[in-house]
Amino acid sequence: IDFAVTPYSVQYAGAAAAFGGASTKTDLTSGTIAPGQYFLIQEAGGATNGVVLPTPDATGTINLATGGGKVALVLGTVAITAVSCPGDDGVSPFNPVFSTIVDFVGYGSSANCYEGAGPAPFVNSNARSTIRTVSCTDTNNNSTDFSNPVTAPVARNTATAASICP
């Protein structure tokens, strides 16, 4: 993907908040990502930033909450409709269904929107990241597709060796 030709954005909302704020979106309009390659986006840091990241492929100003939230990978740079779970019917399970959402994760037990049976696990005391458990698998179930390791995951960027999925 050449983001100059096909732009994407990363959009964030707090655990129970609505999408749509200008400060909660990072546009990806430059750079490329090849099949199996990683792309690291460094967002704003809070009081506890953890380990130093490798050189990011893109930077943004989103300050993600440590207790829970929702992150959408969106085709294009238009802000998602200002609702807490875009396209959802308001009945559990709360699954976003919006034509431009490419991938979505709700994390932390307070997240009111997520893919599948429940949000991705997140324990704030771990002070770590919620990460995809298997890079090549997306079952659209945040509670099983993601984990919250007690040790810091290794951040990967486009300089990291590609991991071609079978």
N, C-alpha and C positions, 0 to 999 in steps of 0.2 A: 504494500500500500504506500503510495506517495501522498502524504498528507497535504501537499500543495495542490494536488489534483482532486483528491477525495478527502476533504477535511472531516475530522471527528472532534468530539469534545468529551471531557470527563465532567460529569455533573453530580453535585452532592447536595444532600439535605440531611438535617439532623434526624434522629430516630423517629420523631413524631411530626417533624416539620414538613412544610410544603417545598417542592422544588421551585425554581424560577428566579432566584436571586442572582444578580450580576456577580457578586463576590463568591458564588458557589459553583463557578464554571471555569474550566481551563480548556481553551481551544487548542486543538492540535492542527496547525496549518502549515507546518514545515517538518521536514524529516521524513524518513521512510522506515518501514518495517517489512522484512522478508519473511517467508514461511519459516516457522520454527524459531524465529528470533524474538528476543525480549526487548521491551521498550520501557524505560524507567522514567516516570514522571515524579518530580520532587515538588511537593506542595509546601505550604507554610508550616513552620515548626512552632510548637507550643513551648511550654516551660521545660518539658522533658523530651528531648529530641532523639535519644538513643544513639546508636552507632553512626559514624560518618558514612554517607552513601557514596558509591562510585559516581563518576560523572553522570548527571542525569541527561536523558535525551530531550527532555522538555521540563519546564518549570511552571508552577502556578502559584496562586495565592490562597487557595482553599485551606482553611484551618479545620480539619476533620475532628469531630468529637471523639474522645477516647472511650466513652461508654457505649456508644451505639450510633448508627447512622445508616445512610443509604447512598450508594455510589452507582451511577449508570454510565456505561460507555455508550455514546450516542453517535450515530452517523449524522454528521453535519454539526453546525455550531449554533443552531436555533435552540433557545432554552426550552426545556421540557415544560409542559403545562403546569401551572402553579397549583398542584395538588399533591397530597402526601404519597399517593400510590397511583401513578399515571395509568389510566386505562383499566384499573381494577374495578370489580363490581362491589367492593366494600364488604364482602363476606369472606371469612377465612376458608381456604388459605388466601393470603393477600399477595397476589402475583401481578407484577406490572405487565401490562400489555399495551405497548405503544409502538407505532410503526417504525420509529427511528432508534429505539433502544436495541443495541446489539448484544449487550450483556449487562447484568445487574447483580448487585450484592447488597443485601440488608444485613448488618452485623450488630451483634449485641442483643440481649433478650428484650430490650425496649423498642427495637425496630418494628415499625408497623407495616412494613412492606418488604418483601423478600421473594425469591424464587423458591417454590417447593413448599415443604412441610414446615419450615421454620427458618429463622435467620441464622447466619453464620455464627459460630460460637466466638465469644470474645470475653475474656476475663481481664478487666482493667488492671488488676494487680500484676499481671504478666508484663505490662508495659511493652508489649510487642505488637506485631502486626497480625491481622487476619490474612492468611495466605491460601491460595488454591492448593488443595492437597495433591492433586495429580494434574500437571500442566496440560496434558493432552485430553483431559476428560472434563466435560461440562454436562452434567445430568439435569441442569436447571433446578437443583435442590441445594440451596445455600447451606443448609445444616449439615450436609454430607460432603459437598464439594469443597468446603473451606475448613481450615483448622486454625487454632490460636496456640502456636507452640510456646513453650516456656523458655526456649532459647531463641535468640534473634535469628530470623531467616537471613540468608545471604541475598542481598539485593542484586539484581541482574539488569544489565542495560544492553544496548546493541553491540557492545564490544564483547559480551559474553558469547561463548560458543553456542550456536543454534542447536535446538533440540527438536529435530524433525519428528512429528507425530506419525505413528503407523497409519 
